[in-house]
Amino acid sequence: MVYNVVEIQKILPHRYPFLLVDRISKLEKGTHIEAYKNVSISEPVFQGHFPDHPIYPGVMIIEGMAQAGGVLAFESMDNATQEEIANKVVYFMSIDKAKFRSPVTPGDQLVYKLNVIKNKGAIWQLDAKAYVDDKLVAEAELKAMIVDK
């Protein structure tokens, strides 16, 4: 199941410059998701991080993984209508075991791969990993909750 950026924007409230998922390439409801972000030198964050040595910030990688996880959580809601989903939002509860293994630079394509560790009602615990060219660049355990806006 593939979602383009227009379809992603129907699910997530994030918009430029903070929508950090360009496409969903795989999604198995309640189980896993694979998404990606193309990192471009035109990203506003590179004006200050760092002007002569552009490195994509780790917190942005974590946020991108979390946004992909949000799509997984919303799309896994059984029998939810678009209207019900529109009145919900995903909030971070915790970020654990975060590790950054290699710098991400302009021109890289970040591939986010998330697997559900546990889901109980509105609470989701996810194993999240980010890759560039099949090389692990970041990982974390994310916990989030779907709540009313």
PEKA-V400095 format. One line per field, one symbol per residue. phi: phi as a letter, one per 30 degrees, with the letter a starting at -180 (. if undefined). psi: psi as a letter, one per 40 degrees, with the letter a starting at -180 (. if undefined). Layout:
phi = ???
psi = ???
This chain:
phi = .cbdddddddccddbeccdcbcaccbaceibabbbbbddcdddedddbbbecadbddedddedddddddddedddcddhddeddddccbccdcabbhdbccadcbejdcdccbbbddabbidcbcbccbbbbhicdcaaaccbbbdbdd
psi = hhhiddddeedieiiheehfhdihdihhheciihiihhhieehddedegideghhhidddddddddddddddddeehhfhidddddeiihhhdihifhhhdiihiheihhhhhhihdihhbehhhihhihihfehhdiiihihihhii.
